[in-house]
Amino acid sequence: MTGSSPPLVTLASKSAARQAILRNAGVAFEAVGSGVDEDAAKAGLLAEGAAPREVADALAELKAFKVSTKRPGLVIGSDQTLELDGALFDKVGTVEGARERLLQLRGKVHKLHSAVVVARDGQPIWRVVETTRLSVRPFSDAWLESYLARNASDILSSVGCYFLEGEGVQMFDRIDGDYFAILGLPIVGLLDFLRLHGALQA
């Protein structure tokens, strides 16, 4: 209706990268923590035999659902999983862990599954899962050590331990997929959805 306020948009995530993507795209939103125990939820899904892509989708839905039962408007939930040789890999917490992760990825192709679910009043009403294939070049040990020394503060927030917006792009010899999906929030389809529902100007 003309003159009515656009629906409220909530991002069910405190991720700085996801907030930056939405903010830079001109989306007005509020970010809140989802309150989801991601480790427990992920463990349960894997115990049930869920594939890495299914885990990302289910966790995104769980986050959106939980927040949308408490807040009005559109709630965006998102999650990302890394798959290598069919196995799911979690984030590491130390530079030593990052070194080990990057050595595992070196010279191989892995997948990033980035899921987004929008919920309203406890019901999922839109979803997408984008899968990106990334080929990591066979970089030298010397390059790895210098990369870790210069980027330790940035890489631990990424499950792949690479900061693609910066020097981490040097790690790859081929990338097939959506850039924003790699950053954790495939946004192009989401923007279309937000326009359709009046959260952005058409």
CYANA upper distance limits for C-alpha pairs under 8 A (distance plus 0.5 A):
  6 PRO  CA    198 GLY  CA      6.11
  6 PRO  CA    199 ALA  CA      5.67
  6 PRO  CA    200 LEU  CA      8.22
  7 PRO  CA     73 GLY  CA      5.79
  7 PRO  CA     74 LEU  CA      7.31
  7 PRO  CA    197 HIS  CA      8.20
  7 PRO  CA    198 GLY  CA      7.19
  7 PRO  CA    199 ALA  CA      6.06
  8 LEU  CA     29 PHE  CA      7.54
  8 LEU  CA     72 PRO  CA      7.29
  8 LEU  CA     73 GLY  CA      5.18
  8 LEU  CA     74 LEU  CA      6.60
  8 LEU  CA    199 ALA  CA      7.78
  9 VAL  CA     28 ALA  CA      7.46
  9 VAL  CA     29 PHE  CA      5.33
  9 VAL  CA     30 GLU  CA      7.09
  9 VAL  CA     73 GLY  CA      6.49
  9 VAL  CA     74 LEU  CA      5.39
  9 VAL  CA     75 VAL  CA      6.37
  9 VAL  CA     76 ILE  CA      8.00
  9 VAL  CA    199 ALA  CA      7.78
 10 THR  CA     29 PHE  CA      5.84
 10 THR  CA     30 GLU  CA      5.38
 10 THR  CA     31 ALA  CA      6.25
 10 THR  CA     32 VAL  CA      7.71
 10 THR  CA     73 GLY  CA      8.06
 10 THR  CA     74 LEU  CA      6.73
 10 THR  CA     75 VAL  CA      5.19
 10 THR  CA     76 ILE  CA      6.61
 11 LEU  CA     19 GLN  CA      8.24
 11 LEU  CA     29 PHE  CA      7.21
 11 LEU  CA     30 GLU  CA      6.58
 11 LEU  CA     31 ALA  CA      5.12
 11 LEU  CA     32 VAL  CA      6.82
 11 LEU  CA     75 VAL  CA      6.36
 11 LEU  CA     76 ILE  CA      5.32
 11 LEU  CA     77 GLY  CA      6.96
 12 ALA  CA     31 ALA  CA      6.53
 12 ALA  CA     32 VAL  CA      5.78
 12 ALA  CA     33 GLY  CA      6.10
 12 ALA  CA     34 SER  CA      5.47
 12 ALA  CA     63 LYS  CA      6.66
 12 ALA  CA     64 ALA  CA      6.67
 12 ALA  CA     67 VAL  CA      6.97
 12 ALA  CA     75 VAL  CA      7.05
 12 ALA  CA     76 ILE  CA      6.27
 12 ALA  CA     77 GLY  CA      5.71
 12 ALA  CA     78 SER  CA      8.06
 13 SER  CA     18 ARG  CA      8.23
 13 SER  CA     31 ALA  CA      6.48
 13 SER  CA     32 VAL  CA      6.18
 13 SER  CA     33 GLY  CA      5.53
 13 SER  CA     34 SER  CA      6.49
 13 SER  CA     77 GLY  CA      7.56
 13 SER  CA     78 SER  CA      8.03
 14 LYS  CA     18 ARG  CA      8.47
 14 LYS  CA     19 GLN  CA      7.90
 14 LYS  CA     31 ALA  CA      6.55
 14 LYS  CA     32 VAL  CA      6.53
 14 LYS  CA     33 GLY  CA      6.06
 15 SER  CA     19 GLN  CA      6.72
 16 ALA  CA     20 ALA  CA      6.58
 17 ALA  CA     21 ILE  CA      6.85
 17 ALA  CA    183 LEU  CA      7.34
 17 ALA  CA    184 GLY  CA      7.83
 18 ARG  CA     22 LEU  CA      6.92
 18 ARG  CA    183 LEU  CA      7.98
 18 ARG  CA    184 GLY  CA      6.86
 18 ARG  CA    185 LEU  CA      6.46
 19 GLN  CA     23 ARG  CA      6.49
 19 GLN  CA     31 ALA  CA      7.83
 20 ALA  CA     24 ASN  CA      6.33
 21 ILE  CA     25 ALA  CA      6.71
 21 ILE  CA    180 PHE  CA      8.33
 21 ILE  CA    185 LEU  CA      7.81
 21 ILE  CA    187 ILE  CA      8.32
 22 LEU  CA     26 GLY  CA      7.04
 22 LEU  CA     27 VAL  CA      5.94
 22 LEU  CA     28 ALA  CA      8.38
 22 LEU  CA    187 ILE  CA      8.31
 23 ARG  CA     27 VAL  CA      6.00
 23 ARG  CA     28 ALA  CA      7.46
 23 ARG  CA     29 PHE  CA      8.47
 27 VAL  CA    199 ALA  CA      8.44
 27 VAL  CA    200 LEU  CA      7.54
 34 SER  CA     63 LYS  CA      5.82
 34 SER  CA     64 ALA  CA      8.04
 34 SER  CA     66 LYS  CA      7.28
 34 SER  CA     67 VAL  CA      6.44
 35 GLY  CA     63 LYS  CA      8.17
 35 GLY  CA     66 LYS  CA      8.26
 36 VAL  CA     41 ALA  CA      8.34
 36 VAL  CA     62 LEU  CA      7.96
 36 VAL  CA     63 LYS  CA      6.79
 36 VAL  CA     66 LYS  CA      8.17
 37 ASP  CA     41 ALA  CA      6.68
 38 GLU  CA     42 LYS  CA      6.35
 38 GLU  CA     59 LEU  CA      7.82
 39 ASP  CA     43 ALA  CA      6.55
 40 ALA  CA     44 GLY  CA      6.72
 41 ALA  CA     45 LEU  CA      6.76
 41 ALA  CA     59 LEU  CA      7.88
 42 LYS  CA     46 LEU  CA      6.64
 42 LYS  CA     55 VAL  CA      7.17
 42 LYS  CA     59 LEU  CA      7.99
 43 ALA  CA     47 ALA  CA      6.58
 44 GLY  CA     48 GLU  CA      6.87
 45 LEU  CA     49 GLY  CA      7.06
 45 LEU  CA     50 ALA  CA      5.93
 45 LEU  CA     55 VAL  CA      6.97
 46 LEU  CA     50 ALA  CA      5.57
 46 LEU  CA     51 ALA  CA      7.72
 46 LEU  CA     55 VAL  CA      8.06
 50 ALA  CA     54 GLU  CA      6.29
 50 ALA  CA     55 VAL  CA      6.63
 51 ALA  CA     55 VAL  CA      6.72
 51 ALA  CA     86 GLY  CA      8.46
 51 ALA  CA     88 LEU  CA      8.44
 52 PRO  CA     56 ALA  CA      6.93
 52 PRO  CA     81 THR  CA      6.61
 52 PRO  CA     82 LEU  CA      7.67
 52 PRO  CA     83 GLU  CA      6.72
 52 PRO  CA     86 GLY  CA      8.27
 52 PRO  CA     87 ALA  CA      7.67
 52 PRO  CA     88 LEU  CA      6.02
 52 PRO  CA    113 HIS  CA      7.85
 53 ARG  CA     57 ASP  CA      6.98
 53 ARG  CA     81 THR  CA      7.46
 53 ARG  CA    113 HIS  CA      5.98
 53 ARG  CA    114 SER  CA      8.47
 53 ARG  CA    129 VAL  CA      8.15
 53 ARG  CA    131 THR  CA      8.44
 54 GLU  CA     58 ALA  CA      6.53
 55 VAL  CA     59 LEU  CA      6.56
 55 VAL  CA     81 THR  CA      7.90
 56 ALA  CA     60 ALA  CA      6.65
 56 ALA  CA     78 SER  CA      8.25
 56 ALA  CA     79 ASP  CA      5.64
 56 ALA  CA     80 GLN  CA      5.84
 56 ALA  CA     81 THR  CA      6.20
 56 ALA  CA    113 HIS  CA      7.01
 56 ALA  CA    114 SER  CA      7.03
 56 ALA  CA    115 ALA  CA      6.10
 56 ALA  CA    129 VAL  CA      8.45
 57 ASP  CA     61 GLU  CA      6.74
 57 ASP  CA     78 SER  CA      8.36
 57 ASP  CA     79 ASP  CA      7.52
 57 ASP  CA    114 SER  CA      8.35
 57 ASP  CA    115 ALA  CA      5.61
 57 ASP  CA    116 VAL  CA      7.59
 57 ASP  CA    117 VAL  CA      8.03
 57 ASP  CA    128 VAL  CA      8.49
 57 ASP  CA    129 VAL  CA      7.14
 58 ALA  CA     62 LEU  CA      6.62
 59 LEU  CA     63 LYS  CA      6.69
 59 LEU  CA     77 GLY  CA      8.50
 59 LEU  CA     78 SER  CA      7.78
 59 LEU  CA     79 ASP  CA      6.62
 60 ALA  CA     64 ALA  CA      6.77
 60 ALA  CA     77 GLY  CA      5.15
 60 ALA  CA     78 SER  CA      4.70
 60 ALA  CA     79 ASP  CA      5.50
 60 ALA  CA    115 ALA  CA      6.60
 60 ALA  CA    116 VAL  CA      6.31
 60 ALA  CA    117 VAL  CA      6.19
 61 GLU  CA     65 PHE  CA      6.38
 61 GLU  CA     77 GLY  CA      6.61
 61 GLU  CA     78 SER  CA      7.98
 61 GLU  CA    116 VAL  CA      8.10
 61 GLU  CA    117 VAL  CA      5.86
 61 GLU  CA    118 VAL  CA      8.09
 61 GLU  CA    119 ALA  CA      8.20
 61 GLU  CA    124 PRO  CA      7.41
 62 LEU  CA     66 LYS  CA      6.54
 62 LEU  CA     77 GLY  CA      8.03
 63 LYS  CA     67 VAL  CA      6.86
 63 LYS  CA     77 GLY  CA      5.61
 63 LYS  CA     78 SER  CA      7.76
 64 ALA  CA     68 SER  CA      6.42
 64 ALA  CA     75 VAL  CA      6.03
 64 ALA  CA     76 ILE  CA      6.02
 64 ALA  CA     77 GLY  CA      4.68
 64 ALA  CA     78 SER  CA      8.17
 64 ALA  CA    117 VAL  CA      6.91
 64 ALA  CA    118 VAL  CA      6.67
 64 ALA  CA    119 ALA  CA      5.99
 64 ALA  CA    122 GLY  CA      8.38
 64 ALA  CA    124 PRO  CA      8.01
 65 PHE  CA     69 THR  CA      6.88
 65 PHE  CA     75 VAL  CA      8.38
 65 PHE  CA     77 GLY  CA      8.39
 65 PHE  CA    119 ALA  CA      6.41
 65 PHE  CA    120 ARG  CA      8.22
 65 PHE  CA    121 ASP  CA      8.40
 65 PHE  CA    122 GLY  CA      5.43
 65 PHE  CA    123 GLN  CA      6.95
 65 PHE  CA    124 PRO  CA      7.31
 66 LYS  CA     70 LYS  CA      7.84
 66 LYS  CA    122 GLY  CA      7.52
 67 VAL  CA     71 ARG  CA      6.70
 67 VAL  CA     75 VAL  CA      7.38
 67 VAL  CA    122 GLY  CA      8.42
 68 SER  CA     72 PRO  CA      7.08
 68 SER  CA     73 GLY  CA      8.13
 68 SER  CA     74 LEU  CA      7.84
 68 SER  CA     75 VAL  CA      6.18
 68 SER  CA    119 ALA  CA      6.62
 68 SER  CA    120 ARG  CA      6.05
 68 SER  CA    121 ASP  CA      5.79
 68 SER  CA    122 GLY  CA      5.63
 68 SER  CA    123 GLN  CA      8.32
 69 THR  CA    120 ARG  CA      8.27
 69 THR  CA    121 ASP  CA      5.87
 69 THR  CA    122 GLY  CA      5.27
 70 LYS  CA    121 ASP  CA      8.44
 71 ARG  CA     75 VAL  CA      8.41
 71 ARG  CA    121 ASP  CA      8.19
 72 PRO  CA    120 ARG  CA      7.61
 72 PRO  CA    121 ASP  CA      7.27
 73 GLY  CA    120 ARG  CA      6.44
 73 GLY  CA    121 ASP  CA      8.05
 74 LEU  CA    118 VAL  CA      6.89
 74 LEU  CA    119 ALA  CA      6.43
 74 LEU  CA    120 ARG  CA      5.71
 75 VAL  CA    118 VAL  CA      5.89
 75 VAL  CA    119 ALA  CA      5.72
 75 VAL  CA    120 ARG  CA      6.78
 76 ILE  CA    116 VAL  CA      7.34
 76 ILE  CA    117 VAL  CA      6.37
 76 ILE  CA    118 VAL  CA      5.07
 76 ILE  CA    119 ALA  CA      7.16
 77 GLY  CA    116 VAL  CA      6.20
 77 GLY  CA    117 VAL  CA      5.68
 77 GLY  CA    118 VAL  CA      6.69
 77 GLY  CA    119 ALA  CA      8.34
 78 SER  CA    114 SER  CA      7.84
 78 SER  CA    115 ALA  CA      5.93
 78 SER  CA    116 VAL  CA      4.94
 78 SER  CA    117 VAL  CA      6.83
 78 SER  CA    184 GLY  CA      8.15
 78 SER  CA    185 LEU  CA      7.43
 79 ASP  CA    114 SER  CA      6.43
 79 ASP  CA    115 ALA  CA      5.87
 79 ASP  CA    116 VAL  CA      7.33
 79 ASP  CA    184 GLY  CA      7.59
 80 GLN  CA    112 LEU  CA      7.28
 80 GLN  CA    113 HIS  CA      5.93
 80 GLN  CA    114 SER  CA      4.87
 80 GLN  CA    115 ALA  CA      6.69
 80 GLN  CA    184 GLY  CA      6.63
 81 THR  CA     88 LEU  CA      7.23
 81 THR  CA     89 PHE  CA      7.60
 81 THR  CA     90 ASP  CA      7.92
 81 THR  CA    112 LEU  CA      6.26
 81 THR  CA    113 HIS  CA      5.73
 81 THR  CA    114 SER  CA      7.22
 81 THR  CA    159 VAL  CA      7.99
 82 LEU  CA     88 LEU  CA      6.23
 82 LEU  CA     89 PHE  CA      5.99
 82 LEU  CA     90 ASP  CA      7.81
 82 LEU  CA    110 HIS  CA      7.72
 82 LEU  CA    111 LYS  CA      6.31
 82 LEU  CA    112 LEU  CA      5.18
 82 LEU  CA    113 HIS  CA      6.93
 82 LEU  CA    159 VAL  CA      7.24
 82 LEU  CA    160 GLY  CA      7.54
 83 GLU  CA     87 ALA  CA      5.86
 83 GLU  CA     88 LEU  CA      5.25
 83 GLU  CA     89 PHE  CA      6.79
 83 GLU  CA    110 HIS  CA      6.36
 83 GLU  CA    111 LYS  CA      5.58
 83 GLU  CA    112 LEU  CA      6.82
 83 GLU  CA    113 HIS  CA      8.22
 84 LEU  CA     88 LEU  CA      7.18
 84 LEU  CA     89 PHE  CA      7.92
 84 LEU  CA    105 LEU  CA      8.32
 84 LEU  CA    109 VAL  CA      7.88
 84 LEU  CA    110 HIS  CA      5.37
 84 LEU  CA    111 LYS  CA      7.05
 85 ASP  CA    110 HIS  CA      7.82
 89 PHE  CA    159 VAL  CA      7.91
 90 ASP  CA    159 VAL  CA      6.56
 91 LYS  CA    156 LEU  CA      7.76
 91 LYS  CA    157 SER  CA      7.94
 91 LYS  CA    158 SER  CA      7.20
 91 LYS  CA    159 VAL  CA      4.82
 91 LYS  CA    160 GLY  CA      7.84
 91 LYS  CA    161 CYS  CA      8.41
 92 VAL  CA     97 GLY  CA      5.99
 92 VAL  CA     98 ALA  CA      6.75
 92 VAL  CA    101 ARG  CA      8.43
 92 VAL  CA    156 LEU  CA      7.01
 92 VAL  CA    159 VAL  CA      7.49
 92 VAL  CA    161 CYS  CA      8.47
 93 GLY  CA     97 GLY  CA      7.06
 93 GLY  CA     98 ALA  CA      8.23
 93 GLY  CA    156 LEU  CA      6.77
 94 THR  CA     98 ALA  CA      6.79
 94 THR  CA    156 LEU  CA      7.54
 95 VAL  CA     99 ARG  CA      6.67
 95 VAL  CA    148 LEU  CA      7.73
 95 VAL  CA    152 ALA  CA      6.91
 95 VAL  CA    156 LEU  CA      7.95
 96 GLU  CA    100 GLU  CA      6.87
 97 GLY  CA    101 ARG  CA      6.64
 98 ALA  CA    102 LEU  CA      6.61
 98 ALA  CA    155 ILE  CA      8.24
 98 ALA  CA    156 LEU  CA      7.59
 98 ALA  CA    161 CYS  CA      6.27
 99 ARG  CA    103 LEU  CA      6.73
 99 ARG  CA    144 LEU  CA      8.15
 99 ARG  CA    148 LEU  CA      7.95
100 GLU  CA    104 GLN  CA      6.78
101 ARG  CA    105 LEU  CA      6.88
101 ARG  CA    160 GLY  CA      7.67
101 ARG  CA    161 CYS  CA      7.73
102 LEU  CA    106 ARG  CA      6.46
102 LEU  CA    160 GLY  CA      7.87
102 LEU  CA    161 CYS  CA      7.45
105 LEU  CA    109 VAL  CA      7.81
105 LEU  CA    110 HIS  CA      7.74
105 LEU  CA    136 VAL  CA      6.95
106 ARG  CA    136 VAL  CA      5.95
106 ARG  CA    137 ARG  CA      6.69
106 ARG  CA    138 PRO  CA      5.91
106 ARG  CA    139 PHE  CA      7.38
107 GLY  CA    135 SER  CA      7.67
107 GLY  CA    136 VAL  CA      5.69
107 GLY  CA    137 ARG  CA      5.48
107 GLY  CA    138 PRO  CA      4.94
107 GLY  CA    139 PHE  CA      8.19
108 LYS  CA    135 SER  CA      6.37
108 LYS  CA    136 VAL  CA      6.10
108 LYS  CA    137 ARG  CA      7.93
109 VAL  CA    133 ARG  CA      7.16
109 VAL  CA    134 LEU  CA      5.97
109 VAL  CA    135 SER  CA      4.77
109 VAL  CA    136 VAL  CA      6.72
110 HIS  CA    133 ARG  CA      6.34
110 HIS  CA    134 LEU  CA      5.99
110 HIS  CA    135 SER  CA      7.12
111 LYS  CA    131 THR  CA      6.99
111 LYS  CA    132 THR  CA      6.01
111 LYS  CA    133 ARG  CA      5.12
111 LYS  CA    134 LEU  CA      6.68
112 LEU  CA    131 THR  CA      6.09
112 LEU  CA    132 THR  CA      5.70
112 LEU  CA    133 ARG  CA      7.13
112 LEU  CA    134 LEU  CA      8.31
112 LEU  CA    181 ALA  CA      8.46
112 LEU  CA    182 ILE  CA      7.23
113 HIS  CA    129 VAL  CA      7.04
113 HIS  CA    130 GLU  CA      6.30
113 HIS  CA    131 THR  CA      5.01
113 HIS  CA    132 THR  CA      7.10
113 HIS  CA    181 ALA  CA      8.31
114 SER  CA    129 VAL  CA      6.01
114 SER  CA    130 GLU  CA      5.75
114 SER  CA    131 THR  CA      6.87
114 SER  CA    181 ALA  CA      6.07
114 SER  CA    182 ILE  CA      7.74
114 SER  CA    184 GLY  CA      6.38
114 SER  CA    185 LEU  CA      7.10
114 SER  CA    186 PRO  CA      7.39
115 ALA  CA    127 ARG  CA      7.85
115 ALA  CA    128 VAL  CA      6.24
115 ALA  CA    129 VAL  CA      4.71
115 ALA  CA    130 GLU  CA      6.90
115 ALA  CA    185 LEU  CA      7.92
115 ALA  CA    186 PRO  CA      8.12
116 VAL  CA    127 ARG  CA      5.99
116 VAL  CA    128 VAL  CA      5.95
116 VAL  CA    129 VAL  CA      6.93
116 VAL  CA    185 LEU  CA      7.47
116 VAL  CA    186 PRO  CA      7.83
117 VAL  CA    124 PRO  CA      7.11
117 VAL  CA    125 ILE  CA      8.08
117 VAL  CA    126 TRP  CA      6.17
117 VAL  CA    127 ARG  CA      4.74
117 VAL  CA    128 VAL  CA      7.16
118 VAL  CA    124 PRO  CA      6.24
118 VAL  CA    125 ILE  CA      6.35
118 VAL  CA    126 TRP  CA      5.64
118 VAL  CA    127 ARG  CA      6.77
119 ALA  CA    123 GLN  CA      5.65
119 ALA  CA    124 PRO  CA      4.52
119 ALA  CA    125 ILE  CA      5.90
119 ALA  CA    126 TRP  CA      7.56
120 ARG  CA    124 PRO  CA      6.98
120 ARG  CA    125 ILE  CA      7.43
126 TRP  CA    193 PHE  CA      8.37
128 VAL  CA    189 GLY  CA      8.48
130 GLU  CA    177 GLY  CA      8.33
130 GLU  CA    178 ASP  CA      7.96
130 GLU  CA    181 ALA  CA      6.86
130 GLU  CA    186 PRO  CA      7.37
131 THR  CA    177 GLY  CA      7.33
131 THR  CA    181 ALA  CA      8.14
132 THR  CA    175 ILE  CA      7.85
132 THR  CA    176 ASP  CA      6.23
132 THR  CA    177 GLY  CA      4.94
132 THR  CA    178 ASP  CA      7.05
132 THR  CA    181 ALA  CA      7.76
132 THR  CA    182 ILE  CA      7.46
133 ARG  CA    175 ILE  CA      6.46
133 ARG  CA    176 ASP  CA      5.63
133 ARG  CA    177 GLY  CA      6.94
134 LEU  CA    172 PHE  CA      7.49
134 LEU  CA    174 ARG  CA      6.61
134 LEU  CA    175 ILE  CA      5.13
134 LEU  CA    176 ASP  CA      6.89
135 SER  CA    172 PHE  CA      6.15
135 SER  CA    173 ASP  CA      6.39
135 SER  CA    174 ARG  CA      5.59
135 SER  CA    175 ILE  CA      6.71
136 VAL  CA    171 MET  CA      6.25
136 VAL  CA    172 PHE  CA      4.89
136 VAL  CA    173 ASP  CA      6.56
136 VAL  CA    174 ARG  CA      7.85
137 ARG  CA    171 MET  CA      6.50
137 ARG  CA    172 PHE  CA      5.67
137 ARG  CA    173 ASP  CA      5.84
139 PHE  CA    143 TRP  CA      6.98
139 PHE  CA    144 LEU  CA      7.52
139 PHE  CA    171 MET  CA      7.60
140 SER  CA    144 LEU  CA      6.87
141 ASP  CA    145 GLU  CA      6.79
142 ALA  CA    146 SER  CA      6.86
143 TRP  CA    147 TYR  CA      6.52
144 LEU  CA    148 LEU  CA      6.63
145 GLU  CA    149 ALA  CA      6.68
146 SER  CA    150 ARG  CA      6.77
147 TYR  CA    151 ASN  CA      6.49
147 TYR  CA    167 GLU  CA      8.25
147 TYR  CA    168 GLY  CA      8.50
148 LEU  CA    152 ALA  CA      5.82
151 ASN  CA    155 ILE  CA      6.77
151 ASN  CA    163 PHE  CA      8.45
152 ALA  CA    156 LEU  CA      7.48
154 ASP  CA    158 SER  CA      8.45
154 ASP  CA    163 PHE  CA      6.95
155 ILE  CA    160 GLY  CA      8.45
155 ILE  CA    161 CYS  CA      5.06
155 ILE  CA    162 TYR  CA      5.73
155 ILE  CA    163 PHE  CA      6.09
156 LEU  CA    161 CYS  CA      6.18
157 SER  CA    161 CYS  CA      7.72
158 SER  CA    162 TYR  CA      6.74
158 SER  CA    163 PHE  CA      7.63
162 TYR  CA    168 GLY  CA      5.44
162 TYR  CA    169 VAL  CA      8.21
162 TYR  CA    171 MET  CA      8.41
163 PHE  CA    167 GLU  CA      7.13
163 PHE  CA    168 GLY  CA      5.18
163 PHE  CA    169 VAL  CA      7.68
164 LEU  CA    168 GLY  CA      5.18
164 LEU  CA    169 VAL  CA      5.27
164 LEU  CA    182 ILE  CA      8.49
164 LEU  CA    183 LEU  CA      8.07
165 GLU  CA    169 VAL  CA      7.42
177 GLY  CA    181 ALA  CA      8.15
178 ASP  CA    182 ILE  CA      7.15
178 ASP  CA    186 PRO  CA      7.50
179 TYR  CA    183 LEU  CA      7.18
179 TYR  CA    186 PRO  CA      8.31
180 PHE  CA    184 GLY  CA      6.89
180 PHE  CA    185 LEU  CA      6.11
180 PHE  CA    186 PRO  CA      5.42
180 PHE  CA    187 ILE  CA      7.02
181 ALA  CA    185 LEU  CA      5.53
181 ALA  CA    186 PRO  CA      4.67
181 ALA  CA    187 ILE  CA      8.06
182 ILE  CA    186 PRO  CA      8.32
186 PRO  CA    190 LEU  CA      7.78
187 ILE  CA    191 LEU  CA      6.53
188 VAL  CA    192 ASP  CA      7.16
189 GLY  CA    193 PHE  CA      6.89
190 LEU  CA    194 LEU  CA      6.70
191 LEU  CA    195 ARG  CA      6.67
191 LEU  CA    200 LEU  CA      8.15
192 ASP  CA    196 LEU  CA      6.71
193 PHE  CA    197 HIS  CA      6.84
194 LEU  CA    198 GLY  CA      6.70
194 LEU  CA    199 ALA  CA      5.47
194 LEU  CA    200 LEU  CA      6.23
195 ARG  CA    199 ALA  CA      6.12
195 ARG  CA    200 LEU  CA      5.03
195 ARG  CA    201 GLN  CA      6.43
195 ARG  CA    202 ALA  CA      5.91
196 LEU  CA    200 LEU  CA      8.45
196 LEU  CA    202 ALA  CA      7.99
198 GLY  CA    202 ALA  CA      8.24
